[in-house]
Amino acid sequence: MRDQDSANREFLEISLDKEYLPSYSIVGEFNHAADANLLVYKHFESRGRHTTYTFSYDKSRDILEGIRTENNGNFVYTYKLTYLKLSPKA
């Protein structure tokens, strides 16, 4: 895998849902916030838009959890993303 040298991201997310792709598009990036256990996640959407989540990191379980709420009229939408580190094992 290659990433641009000019990108100031610490972690990136790629989609692996299709087989035999010559390259994988970056669909998100993570950067540490001021606090050591917080990361800011930027999810790239179509037409240059993006959505931002704030994640907390549980180092003892290698889990990232992020929640975002969105108000749309009389409805509140809650999105929860959870990432679990599978490899490499400590």
Buried (B, 14 or more C-beta within 10 A) or exposed (E): EEEEEEEEBEEBBEEEEEEEEEEBEBEBBBEEEEEEEBBBBBBBEEEEEEEEBEBBBEEEEBBBBBEBEEEEEEEEEEEEBEBEEEEEEE
